[in-house]
């Protein structure tokens, strides 16, 4: 018997609702996306060069009900046919998280359906299983505007963090750099597009922490170095901007590749100790920055060299969406991990804490 789950996502500046279907006879995926509705707030936040929490929360309130109706209609089902309701409970901008969480609770209560409060990071971590069969365990690089982590995904709710950012996330560095360069918001796609016209060897930007053998990240110094270079060469020409964009993108790419390589060695050793061999080593990239073609290509090339299979969701499922929340909820529903209706919104919620749930 299949499980049909409605997912709601409001952790940042996308209001999203989706319906997915999970087949319990396919425990490692894939699932079926019946609908996936996303309403972006980019136009509302672009004048400020970043997300304004109060604006985001108010937009979620005004949009969420209609978007849920649209998701259910697009899925061609009735609300009564749902087997569960899933909503992001954190981490994220707490005002926005509360909007989606309360909507999900209300629907679950009124329909007398199971409720699953989903960790947004777990949604990203499991998305690839929605798209194609993928068994646990695997090594995950979660790289987005708010997060940059290397995680061993061992099972549902069982994670080990190898490294995380000490300051800015990679996506945040892209956004801040783009604002500095006058490229607008969101910064990642703008820098990627401009970088295609530039020469990444023109500016020798730093690669923070690389060479120490660890798995943590740091990008704030890279952003500062970019600002110093731009200030020194005023006025900045279009060619200069393109070269800066290409150099920044390459520096971030090099950091992600080097730290991921370190994590691969650790993951291989852990797998060898547990399973007696290193067969079927898998590397997954998730989060909005995974949509960057340059970064994705460099990581895939590294996987080929290190004998890891490479897995990434389609670009539209890398950025925030509700299909990933519905899928994570369905996976938890299948194994009986439900949430209480008094579950609170959490602005911070490390994946490691799921190990206790």
Residue pairs with C-beta under 8 A, 6 or more apart in sequence:
1 24
2 21
2 22
2 23
2 24
3 21
3 22
3 24
3 83
3 84
3 330
3 333
3 334
4 19
4 20
4 21
4 34
4 75
4 77
4 81
4 82
4 83
5 19
5 20
5 21
5 22
5 82
5 83
5 84
5 85
5 86
5 116
5 326
5 327
5 329
5 330
5 333
6 17
6 18
6 19
6 68
6 71
6 72
6 79
6 82
6 84
6 85
6 86
6 104
6 107
6 326
7 16
7 17
7 18
7 19
7 20
7 86
7 87
7 118
7 322
7 323
7 324
7 325
7 326
7 327
7 328
7 329
8 16
8 17
8 64
8 68
8 85
8 86
8 87
8 88
8 100
8 101
8 103
8 104
8 322
8 325
9 15
9 16
9 17
9 18
9 87
9 88
9 100
9 120
9 123
9 320
9 321
9 322
9 324
9 325
10 16
10 60
10 64
10 87
10 88
10 92
10 96
10 97
10 99
10 100
10 101
10 103
11 88
11 90
11 91
11 92
11 93
11 96
11 97
11 100
11 120
11 320
12 51
12 56
12 92
12 93
12 96
12 145
12 146
12 320
13 40
13 41
13 42
13 44
13 45
13 51
13 56
13 59
13 96
14 38
14 39
14 40
14 41
14 319
14 320
14 321
15 38
15 39
15 41
15 59
15 60
15 63
15 64
15 67
15 100
16 36
16 37
16 38
16 39
16 67
16 320
16 321
16 322
16 325
17 35
17 37
17 64
17 67
17 68
17 70
17 71
17 322
18 33
18 34
18 35
18 36
18 37
18 71
18 321
18 322
18 323
18 325
18 326
19 33
19 34
19 35
19 71
19 72
19 74
19 75
19 77
19 82
19 326
20 31
20 32
20 33
20 34
20 130
20 323
20 326
20 327
20 330
21 31
21 32
21 34
21 330
22 31
22 32
22 327
22 330
22 331
22 333
22 334
23 31
23 32
24 334
26 133
27 334
28 129
28 133
28 134
28 135
28 136
29 128
29 129
29 130
29 131
29 132
29 133
29 134
30 129
30 130
30 131
30 132
30 133
31 129
31 130
31 327
31 330
33 130
33 323
34 74
34 75
34 76
34 77
35 70
35 71
35 72
35 73
35 74
35 75
36 71
36 316
36 321
36 322
36 323
37 67
37 70
37 71
37 74
37 322
38 320
38 321
38 322
39 63
39 67
41 51
41 55
41 56
41 59
42 185
42 186
44 52
44 55
44 56
44 59
45 51
45 52
45 55
45 56
45 185
46 184
46 185
48 185
49 175
49 179
49 184
49 185
50 175
50 179
50 185
51 93
53 93
53 95
53 96
54 95
56 93
56 95
56 96
57 93
57 95
57 96
57 98
57 99
60 96
60 99
60 100
61 99
64 99
64 100
64 103
65 103
68 103
68 107
71 322
72 78
72 79
79 107
79 111
80 111
82 111
82 113
83 113
83 114
83 333
84 108
84 113
84 114
84 115
84 116
84 329
84 330
84 333
85 104
85 105
85 107
85 108
85 111
85 113
85 114
85 115
85 116
85 329
86 104
86 115
86 116
86 117
86 118
86 325
86 326
86 328
86 329
86 330
86 332
86 333
87 100
87 101
87 103
87 104
87 105
87 115
87 116
87 117
87 118
87 325
87 329
88 97
88 100
88 101
88 117
88 118
88 119
88 120
88 123
88 325
89 97
89 101
89 117
89 118
89 119
89 339
89 343
89 344
89 345
89 346
89 349
90 97
90 119
90 120
90 345
90 346
90 347
90 348
90 349
91 97
91 119
91 120
91 121
91 146
91 346
91 347
91 348
91 349
91 350
92 120
92 146
92 347
93 347
94 345
94 346
94 347
97 345
97 346
97 347
98 345
101 117
101 343
101 345
104 115
104 117
105 115
105 341
105 343
107 113
108 114
108 115
108 341
109 115
109 341
114 333
114 338
115 338
115 339
115 340
115 341
115 343
116 328
116 329
116 332
116 333
116 337
116 338
116 339
117 339
117 343
118 325
118 328
118 329
118 332
119 328
119 349
119 351
119 354
120 320
120 325
120 349
121 142
121 147
121 149
121 349
121 350
121 351
122 157
122 328
122 351
122 354
123 324
123 325
123 327
123 328
124 142
124 144
124 147
124 286
124 287
124 324
125 140
125 142
125 151
125 153
125 159
125 284
125 286
125 328
125 351
126 324
126 327
126 328
126 331
127 286
127 313
127 317
127 318
127 323
127 324
127 327
128 134
128 284
128 286
128 311
128 312
128 313
129 327
129 331
130 313
130 317
130 323
130 324
130 327
131 313
131 314
131 317
132 311
134 282
134 284
134 311
135 280
136 153
136 154
136 155
136 156
137 152
137 153
137 154
137 155
137 271
137 282
138 153
138 282
138 283
138 284
138 311
139 150
139 151
139 152
139 153
139 162
139 260
139 263
139 264
139 267
139 281
139 282
139 283
139 284
139 308
140 149
140 150
140 151
140 152
140 153
140 283
140 284
140 285
140 286
141 149
141 150
141 256
141 260
141 263
141 283
141 284
141 285
141 286
141 290
141 299
142 148
142 149
142 150
142 151
142 286
142 287
143 149
143 169
143 170
143 171
143 256
143 285
143 286
143 287
143 288
143 289
143 290
143 295
144 169
144 170
144 171
144 287
144 288
144 289
145 169
145 171
145 172
145 174
145 175
145 186
145 188
145 288
145 289
146 169
146 171
146 172
147 164
147 165
147 169
147 287
148 164
148 165
148 169
148 170
148 171
148 217
148 219
149 161
149 163
149 164
149 165
149 351
150 161
150 162
150 163
150 164
150 215
150 259
150 260
150 263
151 159
151 160
151 161
151 162
151 351
152 159
152 160
152 161
152 162
152 267
152 270
153 159
153 284
154 160
156 331
156 332
156 335
156 337
157 332
157 337
157 354
157 355
157 357
158 354
158 355
159 351
159 352
159 354
159 355
160 352
161 350
161 351
161 352
162 215
162 263
162 266
162 267
163 214
163 215
163 216
163 217
163 259
163 262
163 263
164 216
164 217
165 216
165 217
165 218
165 219
166 209
166 216
166 217
166 218
167 218
167 219
167 220
168 176
168 218
168 219
168 220
168 223
169 217
169 219
170 217
170 219
170 252
170 255
170 256
170 289
171 188
171 287
171 288
171 289
172 219
173 219
173 220
173 222
173 223
173 248
173 252
174 186
174 187
174 188
174 191
174 248
174 252
174 289
175 185
175 186
175 187
175 188
176 187
176 223
177 187
177 191
177 223
177 226
177 248
178 184
178 185
178 186
178 187
178 188
178 190
178 191
179 185
179 187
180 223
180 226
180 227
180 230
181 191
181 226
181 230
181 236
181 241
181 244
181 245
183 190
183 191
183 194
183 241
183 245
184 190
188 288
188 289
188 291
188 292
189 291
191 245
191 248
191 249
192 249
192 292
192 293
192 294
194 241
194 242
194 245
194 246
195 242
195 245
195 246
195 248
195 249
195 294
196 246
197 242
197 246
198 239
198 241
198 242
198 243
198 244
198 245
198 246
198 247
199 242
199 243
199 246
199 247
200 243
200 246
200 247
200 249
200 250
201 247
202 243
202 244
202 246
202 247
203 229
203 243
203 244
203 247
204 247
205 222
205 225
205 226
205 229
205 247
205 248
205 251
206 221
206 222
206 225
206 251
207 222
207 251
207 254
207 255
207 258
208 217
208 218
208 219
208 221
208 222
208 255
209 216
209 217
209 218
209 255
209 259
210 254
210 255
210 258
210 259
211 258
213 262
214 259
214 262
215 259
215 262
215 263
215 266
216 259
217 255
217 256
217 259
219 252
219 255
222 248
222 251
222 252
222 255
226 244
226 248
229 244
230 236
230 240
230 244
233 240
236 244
249 292
249 294
249 295
250 294
252 295
253 294
253 295
253 298
256 295
256 298
256 299
257 298
257 299
257 302
260 283
260 299
260 302
261 302
261 306
264 281
264 283
264 302
264 306
264 308
267 281
268 278
268 281
271 277
271 278
271 281
272 278
278 307
280 309
281 306
281 307
281 308
281 309
282 308
282 309
282 311
283 299
283 303
283 308
283 309
283 310
283 311
284 311
284 312
285 296
285 299
285 310
285 311
285 312
286 312
286 313
286 318
287 318
288 318
288 319
288 320
289 295
289 318
290 296
290 312
290 313
290 315
290 318
291 315
291 318
291 319
296 312
299 310
300 310
303 309
303 310
304 310
312 318
317 323
317 324
332 338
337 357
